[in-house]
Amino acid sequence: MKRFIGDVHGKFGRYKTILKNSPHPTIQVGDMGVGFRRMDSRMIEEIDLTNPPHAVMQAGEHRFIRGNHDNPLVCRGHSQYITDGHVEGDMMFIGGALSIDRMYRTEGYSWWADEELSAEQLYVMHDKYMMTKPKIMITHECPEAVAKILSNEMKFADGSRTRQAFNSMWENWKPKLWIFGHWHQSFDQVILDTRFICLDELEYMDVNVTADDPTVLHCAR
């Protein structure tokens, strides 16, 4: 059993509370806020370099993938970071997404050019996905077809190559469960044999990832 947690956005106090109360190891689905900086004195917790807490995360086997509000370089130096393309049992992990507000952010400070994998890297992910054929996908973004259902017009029109790559993956192999974040809403729907679950900010749920048909227990926030 593992607990999956939605976007944290630097709200590490609430994130630590979820970790403290979790009976299971956790996986956070991106936009943790790692290395993300804000020029706002009210967000002092968010720019505290001691967060997220390595020791607490290590002790409870609490890990995360990266989103588009995470510095990719800083993520790679974090002890609990799950790398893009990592396969663990029946699960595959891919982070990253495109920021619709990138024009209002500062490169290297609150936005990074490699927030999405390159086209070449996504081709590699596609090949690995087809070779592995995971039962469960854990990503920050979702396939294009799911984005149309979520119907956030701004995000849908951004031309994300990550969504396009995920859509191609899904068209060729349909996992039983696909968990993601990024869209800031709760969503749970079966589409062509795949159950898609979007976790809202700091929403969490427990999943029996070793079952033939993954059992999902909704835990709310």
C-alpha positions in Angstrom: 0.0 0.0 0.0 1.2 3.5 -0.9 -0.2 6.9 -0.3 -0.2 9.3 -3.2 -0.2 13.1 -2.6 -1.2 15.9 -4.9 0.7 19.1 -5.6 2.2 20.7 -2.5 3.3 24.1 -4.0 5.7 24.7 -1.1 3.1 24.3 1.6 5.5 22.1 3.5 3.8 22.4 6.9 0.6 20.7 5.6 2.7 18.2 3.7 4.6 17.2 6.9 1.3 16.7 8.6 0.2 14.3 5.9 3.5 12.4 6.2 3.2 12.3 10.0 -0.3 10.8 9.9 0.4 8.4 7.0 0.5 4.6 7.8 2.2 4.0 4.4 5.1 5.2 2.4 4.1 8.2 0.2 4.7 9.4 -3.3 4.0 13.0 -4.2 3.0 13.6 -7.8 5.0 16.8 -8.6 4.9 20.6 -7.9 6.4 19.9 -4.5 8.1 23.3 -4.7 11.6 22.1 -4.6 14.0 25.0 -5.6 11.0 27.2 -6.5 11.5 30.8 -5.4 8.9 33.6 -4.8 9.6 37.2 -4.2 6.9 37.4 -1.6 7.6 37.9 2.1 4.4 36.2 3.0 5.7 32.9 1.5 8.6 32.5 3.8 8.0 28.8 4.4 8.1 28.2 0.6 11.6 29.7 0.2 13.1 27.9 3.3 15.9 25.8 1.8 15.5 23.3 4.7 12.3 22.2 3.0 11.1 19.7 2.0 12.6 17.8 4.9 15.1 15.1 3.8 15.3 13.4 7.2 11.5 13.1 7.7 11.1 11.9 4.1 13.9 9.3 4.3 12.7 7.9 7.6 9.2 7.2 6.2 10.2 6.3 2.6 8.4 9.4 1.4 9.3 10.3 -2.2 8.3 12.6 -5.1 8.4 13.2 -8.8 9.0 16.6 -10.2 6.4 19.0 -11.6 6.7 22.3 -13.4 7.1 24.2 -10.2 10.2 22.3 -9.2 13.8 23.1 -10.2 15.0 20.0 -12.1 18.6 20.3 -11.0 17.7 20.7 -7.3 15.3 17.7 -7.6 18.1 15.5 -8.9 20.1 16.3 -5.8 17.3 15.4 -3.4 17.6 12.0 -1.7 13.9 11.2 -2.2 13.5 12.2 -5.8 12.1 9.6 -8.3 13.8 10.0 -11.6 11.9 10.3 -14.9 11.3 6.9 -16.4 11.9 5.0 -13.2 10.1 1.6 -13.1 9.3 0.0 -9.8 7.3 -3.2 -9.9 4.2 -2.5 -12.0 4.6 1.3 -11.7 6.3 3.8 -14.1 7.1 7.4 -13.1 7.5 10.4 -15.4 7.6 14.0 -14.1 7.5 17.4 -15.7 4.9 19.6 -17.4 4.6 22.9 -19.3 4.0 26.1 -17.3 1.2 28.2 -18.8 2.4 31.2 -16.8 6.1 30.9 -17.7 6.1 34.4 -19.3 5.4 35.9 -15.9 8.2 34.0 -14.2 12.0 34.3 -14.1 14.2 31.7 -15.8 16.5 30.0 -13.3 14.6 31.4 -10.4 10.9 30.3 -10.8 11.0 28.7 -14.2 13.3 26.3 -16.0 13.7 25.6 -19.7 13.9 21.9 -19.0 10.6 21.7 -17.0 9.4 19.3 -19.7 11.5 16.5 -21.1 12.8 17.1 -24.6 11.2 15.4 -27.6 14.1 13.0 -27.8 13.8 12.1 -24.1 10.0 11.6 -24.5 10.7 9.2 -27.4 12.9 7.2 -25.0 10.1 7.3 -22.4 7.7 6.0 -25.0 9.9 3.1 -25.9 10.5 2.2 -22.2 6.8 2.4 -21.5 6.0 0.0 -24.4 8.7 -2.4 -23.3 7.6 -2.3 -19.7 3.8 -2.0 -20.2 3.2 -0.8 -16.6 0.0 -1.5 -14.7 0.2 2.0 -13.0 1.4 5.3 -14.4 2.5 8.1 -12.0 3.0 11.4 -13.7 2.6 15.1 -13.1 0.7 15.8 -16.3 -1.9 13.7 -18.1 -2.6 12.5 -21.7 -4.1 15.1 -24.1 -7.4 13.2 -24.3 -7.9 13.5 -20.5 -6.9 17.1 -20.6 -9.9 17.7 -23.0 -12.2 16.2 -20.4 -10.7 18.3 -17.7 -11.3 21.3 -20.0 -9.1 23.9 -18.6 -8.8 26.0 -21.7 -5.6 27.8 -20.8 -3.7 24.6 -20.1 -5.2 22.7 -22.9 -4.1 25.3 -25.5 -0.5 25.5 -24.3 0.9 22.9 -26.7 2.5 20.6 -24.2 4.7 17.9 -25.8 4.4 16.0 -22.5 0.6 15.6 -22.9 1.0 14.6 -26.5 3.6 12.0 -25.7 1.5 10.6 -22.9 -1.5 10.4 -25.2 0.6 8.4 -27.7 1.7 6.1 -24.9 -1.9 5.6 -23.7 -3.2 4.9 -27.2 -0.7 2.1 -27.5 -1.0 0.6 -24.1 -3.7 1.2 -21.5 -2.6 0.8 -17.9 -5.2 0.0 -15.3 -4.5 3.2 -13.2 -3.0 6.6 -14.1 -2.4 9.0 -11.2 -1.4 12.6 -11.8 -1.6 16.2 -10.5 -1.0 19.5 -12.1 -4.7 20.4 -12.9 -5.6 21.6 -9.4 -8.8 19.6 -9.2 -10.2 16.2 -8.1 -11.0 13.9 -10.9 -11.7 10.1 -11.0 -12.9 8.5 -14.2 -12.5 5.3 -16.1 -11.7 6.0 -19.8 -11.3 3.1 -22.2 -10.2 0.6 -19.4 -7.8 3.1 -17.6 -8.9 4.7 -14.4 -7.5 8.3 -14.4 -7.2 10.0 -11.0 -6.2 13.6 -10.7 -5.2 14.7 -7.2 -6.0 18.2 -6.2 -3.5 20.3 -4.1 -2.6 18.3 -1.0 -5.3 15.7 -1.7 -4.2 12.2 -1.0 -5.3 8.6 -1.4 -4.1 5.1 -0.5 -3.6 2.6 -3.3 -2.8 -1.1 -3.0 -0.2 -1.1 -5.9 0.5 -4.8 -5.7 -3.1 -6.0 -6.4 -4.0 -7.4 -9.8 -6.6 -4.6 -9.9 -5.2 -1.7 -7.9 -7.5 -0.9 -5.0 -8.0 2.8 -4.3 -9.0 4.2 -1.0 -9.9 7.9 -1.1 -8.5 9.7 1.9 -9.4 13.3 1.0 -7.4 16.2 2.5 
